[in-house]
Amino acid sequence: MKSWIEIPANSDFSIHNIPFGVYKSAHGPRVATAIGGYVVDLFQINAAGLLGHFNIPSEVFKSAYLNDFISLGKVMTNGVRNRLQELFSEGNTELKENEALRNAAMLPINGVEMMLPVHIGDYTDFYSSEDHATNVGKMFRDPANALLPNWKHLPVGYHGRSSSIVISGTPIHRPKGQTKLDTEEVPTFGPSKRLDFELEMAFIIGKETQLGDSITTAHADDHIFGMVIFNDWSARDIQKWEYVPLGPFLAKNFGSSISPWVVTLEALEPFRTKGAEQDPKVLPYLEYQGEKNIDINLEVLLTPPSAEESTISRSNYKYMYWTMEQQLAHHTVNGCNVRVGDMMASGTISGPEETSFGSMLELSWGGKNTLHLNGGVERKFIEDNDTVTMRAYSEKNGIRVGFGEVVTTILPAK
């Protein structure tokens, strides 16, 4: 496919993508897509009758969230995406020659404020990168037995807090809590001294289930609408003291950051790749057929307040041991119901090389090593007024589908 819109070769928002998001217009929130350097207002495109026979109520595109649009089902949402590709295709003049509509509905992407794309009812965080789990196990437990006995039998996860998931560009204050040094008898209270990012991706539920129902790996994709970049902020010193016996709490629930554009599962299909060799053999409900991992290039940049940005990690989503389909099958095998807009994060994505580690915890190896950034700046963990940027894209055979970026600045503790 080629478009009549001039799209740079390195644009995340090619005609092969057509993601969905919500932007803040002068008339209130509007559902939109992105292509090249433009945000395209779908309320106006729909009002002009250019979405064809779908007959979607205008309220769907005036919503502050994508939930109503997603709830239409994949027949409708994929149909809209296909129709938009048709409108933007070279040779199609329906929008191209409608100058008034084009000027009203196509806005420069750099001048638009994006909003949280979905109303997130529930949020689950998994722990599904073998390299990350192994690194953490080596640091904090027995290096010879880094993975806990259950890790290769099920996708480990926990339920997080959805209220503190924020859109890219939203600053987050350094969290406070209890920490305890190994040399001290009692804990102390104060701002975290070991603030960290976690490089993750998250998928969004697009089809609900009823309490008691389970989703199989074969049908999981029917229930997944799309994906975003997910930065799961972590306070490592708070976490170390609090996580036994029930896991992360204050160390995680103070904030997570996501990218604004939801890239559909269908746009990512060309980038499917073989998953990890799972040994020991998984139980039957976790077995799956075909290539279910996705080749998504990931990048983390750190920008101190007084220096230029430095790339500190390059990883890939294909390193995941447990797939989205397995995560969702395990999440619901006990009858747990899911709802449209629920978000499920991958867990930190680390690769086998030090340059592909997905957290400062690993990059500094628990604070023992120092990262040397551009401009002579050094870091072991994230400091006040540092900005972390994450980017993600897939590219194959000249086709590029990207997610944009998620950018967050850490402010001092309140």
N, C-alpha and C positions, 0 to 999 in steps of 0.2 A: 504493500500500500504506500502511496505517496499522497501528500497533502498540498492543497493550494496555499496553506499557511507556511511561511518560511520558518522552518524548525532546525536549529543547529544540530549537528550530528551528536553532540554530547548532551543534548537536552534529555532530562528524565521523562519529559512529558511528550513523547512521540505519539503519532497516530495509533501506534500499537498498544498504547497504555490506556488512556481515557479513565483516569481515576475519578473518585467522587469525594467531595468535601463540602464544607459550609463556609461562606464568607459573609462578612458584615457589610451590607450595602446601606445606602442612605435611607432605604425604606424598611430596614430590618434584615434579619438573616435570610440568606438565599442558598439553596443547594446549587452546586456548580461542578464543572469539570475543569481540567487544565489541559492545555495543548500548547506546546512551544512556550512562548512568553506570555500567554494569555490565560486568564480565568474566564470561563464562559458561564454566564448566568442561565441556568436551566429553566428557571421560572419564565424568563422572557422567551427562550427558545420554545418552550411548551405553549405559552400563550399565543405565539405566532403560528401555531399549528405545525411546526416542523418536526415534531416527534412522531408524526404519522398516525397510525391507527391505534396507538396504545391508550388514548383517552384517559390520561392520568389527571386526577383532580389537581387543580393549581395549588391547593393547600400543601400538598406533598413537597413542593419545591419552595414553599415559603417557611418551612419549618426550621427551627434552630438546630435540628439534628437530622441525621440520615435515617433514623430508625423507621420512619413511616415509608420512606422509599425502599429500604431494604426489605421491609415486611411485605412488599408487593410480590416477592418471590423472584427466583432466578430467571424464570421465563420472561418476566417483565424487565428486570434490571439488566439482564444480558441483552434483551431486545433494544433497550434504550442505548446501551453502550454501542451495539452494532449500528444502530441508526445514526448515532453521533459520528462514528467512524465514516459512515456513508456521507454525511453532511460535510465533513472536513476533507473528503477524498478529492484528489485531483480530478477535475472534470465535472464535479458537482457544483452547480451555480446557485442553489436555493438560498444559501446563506451568503455566499461569496458576493453575489450581486445585489443583496438587500443591504444597502449601505446604512440606512437608518437603524436597522436591527443590529447589524454588525457593530456599529459604534456604541449602541446602548448595551449590548450583551457581552461584548468581548473587551475585557479590561486588562490593562498591563498588570502582570502578576506581581511585580515589585511594589505596586501601589495599593495592594489589597490586603486587608487584615483578615486572617483566617481564624476560624473558631473551632472549638472541640468538635470533631466530626460526628460523634455518636453520644447518646445518653448511655453511660456505662452502668448497667444495673449491678453486675457482679464482675469481679476481677480475680483471676487465678494466675499464679506465677509458678512455672515449672522450673526444673533443675536438670536440663536434658542435654547438656554438652559434656561429653565424657572427658575431654581435655580440661575443662574448667573444674569439674567435680574432682578429677584426679589431682589437679594442682592444689585445690583447697584441702583435700584430704592429706596430701603430703605436708602441707604447712601446719595443719592443726591436729592431725591424728598420727597414724602409723604410716610412714612412707611406703612400707612394704605392703600395706593393705589400705590403700588410699580410699577406695570405694567401699561404702557400707554394703552389707550383704544383700540388701534389697535392690540396689541401684540398677543392676542389669536385668531385673525381673519386672520392673514397673516404672513408669514415668513419675518420678517424685515431684510433688507439687504442694502448694499451700494456698489458702484463700487470703487475698490481700485486701486493701482498702481502695475502693473506686473513687471516693470523694476527693482524694488528693492527686488524681491523675489530671495533668494539665497540658495545655497545648504548647507547642514550640513557641519560644519567645517569652514565656512566663517565668520570671525569676523565682528562685526557691531559696528560702532562708536556711542557713545552717541549723540542723536540728540540735536539740538539747536532750539530755537523758543521763542515766546512770552509767558510769564506767568503773572498772576495777582493774588496777594493775596487779600483775602476778605477785609483786613484792608487798602489796598492801593487804591489810586484814579486812577492811570494809570499803564499800564503793564510795565514790564521790559524784556530785552532780555538776553538770556544766555542758557547754557546747562540745559537740563531737570534734575530736582532733584527727580522726581518720575517715574523712568523708570521701566517698567513692562513687563512681558511675558504674553501671552495668550495661554492656552492649547487648541489646536484645531486639527481637522482632516479636510482634504480637498479632494474633488473628482475632477477627471479630465474627461473632455468631450471627448468621443470617436467617436461621430457621429454628423456631422454638420446638421444644419437646414437652411432653407431659410428665408429671411426677411418676416415677416408676419405669419410664421408658429408658432404653439404652440406645446409643448410636454405635453402629459397627464401623470398623475401619473402611469397609467397602462403601458406606454411605456417608462418611464423615464430610467429604467435600461438598455434599448437598447442603450441609449446615454451616459452611464457612463462607462468608461473603468476601472477605479480603484481608489485607495485612497493612500494618503501619510499623514504623521504626519505634522502638520502645527503650527509653533510658530509665532503668529502675535504680534510682538513687539509693545508696546504702551507707549507713554509718557503722563502719566495721568495729569500732571500739564499743559502741553500745550493743551491737549484735553479739559480740563475743561473751558479754556478761549475761545477756538476757535469754539467749536462744535455747538453753536447756531448761525444761524438757519439751516445750511446745513450739520452738522455732522463732523466727523473726517477728518482731512486734514494732516497737518504736524505731528500730533501726531501719525499717522499710516504709512505714505508713505515712511518713512526712511528705513524700512527693515522688511522683514518677512523671516523665515527660514523653509526649508522643508527637509524631509528625502529623501534619494536618490532612494529608491526602491518603485516602484508603485505596490501595491498589487491589483490584479484583483478583480473585484466584484464577479467573479465566485469562487475564493478561499475563499471568506468571506461568501458565501451562507450558509454553515453549522452553522454559528453563528448568523443567523437572530433570532430576538426575538420580542416580542410584543412591540408596541409603546405606547406612553403616552395616557392616556384617555383625549381626546380633548373636552373640554367643555368651551365655547359653541360649538355647532356643526358647523363644517367648511362648507364653501360654496362648492357646488358640484364639482367644478374643483379641489379642494384640498382633496377630499375624496379618499381613497385608500383601496385596499383589501389585506389581508394577513399580515404576520409579516414583517415589513420593517425596524425596528431598528436593529442595529447590536451590539452584545456584544463584545466590544473591551476594554480590560483593559488598562488604561493610567497611566503613572507615570511621575512625575517631580522631578528632582534632581538639587540642587543648590550647586555649588562648589566655595567657596571663594578662592582667590589666596593663602591664607596662612593656609588653613584648608582642611580637607577631605570632600567628598561629603555628603550631607544630603538629604534624601527623604522628600520633603515638601508637596507633594500632590499625592493622589491615587484616580483617578476618573474612569469614564467609559462612552464610547460613547452612551451607551444605555439610558443614562439620557436625551438625546435630546428630546425636545418637538416636533419639526418639523423634519420630515425625509428628506433625500436627494431627494426622489421622489417629495415630496411636494415643496421643495425649487426650484427644476428645473421646475416644473409645474408652479409655481408662477412667476419665472424669465422670462418665455417665453410666459405667457398667453396673454401678450400685443403684441406679434409678434416679440419680440426681438430674433434675430438669435444667435445661438451658433456655435463655431468652434472647431475643434479638437485641444486639448491642453489647452483650456480654463480651468481655475481653480476656484473652488468655495469652500470657507472655511466655516466651521460650525458655527463659532463664539465660544467664550470661553465656554468650557464644564465644568460645575460645577455640583457636586452632592449635596445631601441634608445635608451631614455632613461637618463640618468645615475642616476635613482632606481631603475632596474631592473637595475643591474649586480650580478653575483653573487659578487663577491670584494672584499676590501679593496684589493687591487692596483689594481682599476679604480676603486673608489669614491674612493681617495686619489690616483689616477693616478700610481702608482709611488712614492707618498710625497711628491709635490709639493703635494698639497692636504690639508687637515685636515678631518676630520669633527667637527662640533660636536654633541655628544650632550646629552640632558637633564641638568640639574644643572650645566651649565657644563663638563662633561668633554670632552676632545678626544682624538681617536685618528687615527693613520695606519695602524697595524696592530694586531694583537691583543696585549694585554699580560697579564702574569701575573695570575691570579685573575679575569680577564674570563670571562663566560659567554655563549656564543652559542646562540641558540634558532632553530630553523627549523621552519616550519609549512607545510602544504600541504593544499589541498582543492579539489574541483570542485563547482560549483553551477550548476544550470540547471533552470528550470521548477519551482522549489520543491523540487527534489531536491538534497541535499547528501551528498557522499561525501568523507570526509577521511582523513588519514593520522595525525592526532595531531601529535606534535612530536618533534624530536630536540634534546636539551639537553646541552651539554658545557661544563665549566669547565676552563680551562687552568691547570695548576699550574706552579710554577717548575721549571726543569731539575733533574734529580737530580744 
